[in-house]
Amino acid sequence: MENDLPDSMRGDDETLYRFREHRLSWLAYLNVLLKGVIACAIGVAFMLFNRWVTLTPLMAQLLFAGGAAIVLFALGLVIYRVLYIRRVRLYSDRDGVWCYRGILPWRRGVIGTNWRDLRQASYGTGFLRWLTKAYPIQVDNRFTDTDPIVLANVHRGHEFVGHVNAWRNRMLRQVEHEP
């Protein structure tokens, strides 16, 4: 894990222990936009279907309305997902590791785990992930497997994982040395 960290963050350098905040990468936005374009293209195909195939007027109107509904739904979903991605914040503080997310009041909130309950943090590797610096991360709770923080396309997620594991190890060393 230490080999993936920049030179300024290796060893017991204090910059490794500074608390930080990370956001999702541009790949998360690109993913949403590509899916939205595909959904809109399907909707437009439904809207234009009567130009390619002879249909009854009622069926042509139904397909046009259905296509328009698909386009409107896809655009609304793209707007919602882009706003949602902008709100996702992965951060650490003196208490633990947390993820703030959500737009709607009933879905907005913070999930996370305290340092004492943290099992480990990990990230996925690969050439494209390394090239784009967008890593999927997972922060596990040692007492339960149902509440991990799992995020895809975290910008510089490998640095965040290194930071979290360094803090976890620092906390464990402090507990061992206490009388």
C-alpha positions as CSV (number, residue, x, y, z in Angstrom):
1,M,0.0,0.0,0.0
2,E,2.8,2.5,0.8
3,N,4.3,2.0,-2.6
4,D,1.3,3.6,-4.2
5,L,1.6,6.8,-2.2
6,P,3.5,9.8,-3.4
7,D,7.0,10.4,-1.9
8,S,5.7,13.2,0.4
9,M,3.2,10.7,2.0
10,R,5.5,7.8,2.7
11,G,6.6,6.8,6.2
12,D,5.6,8.7,9.3
13,D,5.4,12.1,7.5
14,E,2.7,14.2,9.1
15,T,1.0,15.0,5.8
16,L,-0.2,11.4,5.7
17,Y,-2.1,11.9,8.9
18,R,-3.9,15.2,7.9
19,F,-7.6,14.7,7.6
20,R,-8.9,14.9,4.1
21,E,-11.9,15.1,1.9
22,H,-12.3,13.3,-1.5
23,R,-15.0,13.6,-4.2
24,L,-16.0,11.5,-7.1
25,S,-14.0,11.6,-10.3
26,W,-15.1,12.9,-13.7
27,L,-15.6,9.3,-14.7
28,A,-18.7,9.2,-12.5
29,Y,-20.2,12.1,-14.4
30,L,-19.2,10.5,-17.8
31,N,-20.9,7.3,-16.8
32,V,-24.2,9.1,-16.0
33,L,-24.0,11.1,-19.2
34,L,-23.4,8.1,-21.4
35,K,-26.3,6.2,-19.9
36,G,-28.5,9.3,-20.4
37,V,-27.5,9.7,-24.0
38,I,-28.3,6.0,-24.7
39,A,-31.7,6.3,-22.9
40,C,-32.5,9.5,-24.9
41,A,-31.5,7.8,-28.2
42,I,-33.9,4.9,-27.4
43,G,-36.6,7.5,-26.6
44,V,-36.0,9.4,-29.9
45,A,-36.0,6.1,-31.8
46,F,-39.5,5.4,-30.4
47,M,-40.6,8.9,-31.3
48,L,-39.4,8.4,-34.9
49,F,-40.5,4.8,-35.3
50,N,-43.5,5.7,-37.4
51,R,-41.3,7.2,-40.0
52,W,-39.6,3.8,-40.7
53,V,-42.6,1.5,-40.3
54,T,-46.2,2.1,-41.4
55,L,-48.4,2.2,-38.3
56,T,-51.9,3.1,-37.4
57,P,-52.3,6.7,-36.3
58,L,-53.2,5.7,-32.7
59,M,-50.1,3.4,-32.5
60,A,-47.9,6.2,-33.9
61,Q,-49.2,8.6,-31.3
62,L,-48.7,6.1,-28.5
63,L,-45.1,5.4,-29.6
64,F,-44.4,9.1,-29.9
65,A,-45.8,9.8,-26.4
66,G,-43.9,6.8,-25.0
67,G,-40.6,8.0,-26.6
68,A,-41.2,11.5,-25.3
69,A,-41.8,10.1,-21.8
70,I,-38.5,8.1,-22.0
71,V,-36.6,11.2,-23.1
72,L,-38.0,13.3,-20.3
73,F,-37.5,10.6,-17.7
74,A,-33.9,10.1,-18.8
75,L,-33.1,13.8,-18.7
76,G,-34.6,14.1,-15.3
77,L,-32.6,11.1,-14.1
78,V,-29.4,12.5,-15.5
79,I,-29.9,15.8,-13.8
80,Y,-30.7,14.1,-10.5
81,R,-27.6,11.8,-10.7
82,V,-25.3,14.7,-11.6
83,L,-26.5,16.7,-8.6
84,Y,-26.2,13.6,-6.5
85,I,-22.6,12.9,-7.6
86,R,-21.7,16.6,-6.8
87,R,-23.0,16.1,-3.2
88,V,-21.0,12.9,-2.4
89,R,-18.1,13.7,0.0
90,L,-15.8,11.0,1.4
91,Y,-13.9,12.4,4.4
92,S,-12.0,11.5,7.6
93,D,-11.8,13.4,10.9
94,R,-10.8,12.7,14.4
95,D,-13.7,10.3,14.9
96,G,-13.5,8.2,11.8
97,V,-14.2,7.8,8.1
98,W,-17.5,9.2,6.8
99,C,-19.4,9.6,3.5
100,Y,-21.9,12.4,3.1
101,R,-24.4,11.9,0.3
102,G,-27.9,12.6,-0.9
103,I,-30.0,15.4,-2.3
104,L,-33.5,14.7,-1.2
105,P,-34.2,15.4,2.6
106,W,-35.3,11.8,3.3
107,R,-32.2,10.3,1.6
108,R,-29.6,12.8,2.7
109,G,-27.1,11.8,5.4
110,V,-23.8,10.5,6.6
111,I,-22.7,6.9,6.8
112,G,-19.4,5.8,8.2
113,T,-17.4,4.1,10.9
114,N,-15.4,5.2,13.9
115,W,-11.7,4.5,13.9
116,R,-12.0,1.9,16.7
117,D,-14.5,0.0,14.6
118,L,-12.6,0.1,11.3
119,R,-11.4,-3.2,9.9
120,Q,-9.6,-1.9,6.8
121,A,-9.9,0.2,3.7
122,S,-9.2,-1.2,0.2
123,Y,-9.3,-0.1,-3.4
124,G,-9.4,-1.8,-6.8
125,T,-6.5,-1.6,-9.2
126,G,-6.1,-1.7,-12.9
127,F,-4.5,0.1,-15.8
128,L,-7.6,2.4,-16.6
129,R,-8.0,3.2,-12.9
130,W,-4.4,4.1,-12.6
131,L,-4.5,6.2,-15.8
132,T,-7.6,8.1,-14.7
133,K,-6.8,8.2,-11.0
134,A,-10.4,7.1,-10.3
135,Y,-10.5,4.1,-7.9
136,P,-13.3,2.1,-6.4
137,I,-12.9,2.1,-2.6
138,Q,-14.4,0.1,0.3
139,V,-14.1,0.9,4.0
140,D,-15.1,-2.1,6.1
141,N,-16.5,-2.2,9.7
142,R,-15.0,-5.0,11.7
143,F,-18.2,-5.7,13.6
144,T,-20.7,-5.9,10.8
145,D,-20.5,-6.7,7.1
146,T,-23.7,-4.9,6.2
147,D,-22.5,-1.3,6.5
148,P,-19.3,-0.8,4.5
149,I,-18.7,2.5,2.6
150,V,-18.5,1.5,-1.0
151,L,-17.9,4.1,-3.7
152,A,-16.8,3.8,-7.3
153,N,-14.7,6.3,-9.1
154,V,-13.2,8.1,-6.1
155,H,-10.7,10.7,-7.3
156,R,-7.3,9.6,-5.9
157,G,-9.0,6.9,-3.9
158,H,-5.8,5.0,-3.5
159,E,-4.4,8.0,-1.5
160,F,-7.5,8.0,0.7
161,V,-7.2,4.3,1.4
162,G,-3.5,4.8,2.3
163,H,-4.5,7.6,4.6
164,V,-7.2,5.6,6.3
165,N,-5.1,2.6,6.8
166,A,-2.2,4.7,8.2
167,W,-4.6,6.3,10.7
168,R,-6.0,2.9,11.6
169,N,-2.4,1.6,12.2
170,R,-1.5,4.7,14.2
171,M,-4.6,4.2,16.4
172,L,-3.7,0.5,17.0
173,R,-0.1,1.4,18.0
174,Q,-1.4,4.0,20.5
175,V,-3.8,1.4,22.0
176,E,-0.9,-1.1,22.4
177,H,1.3,1.4,24.1
178,E,-1.3,2.6,26.6
179,P,-0.8,1.2,30.2
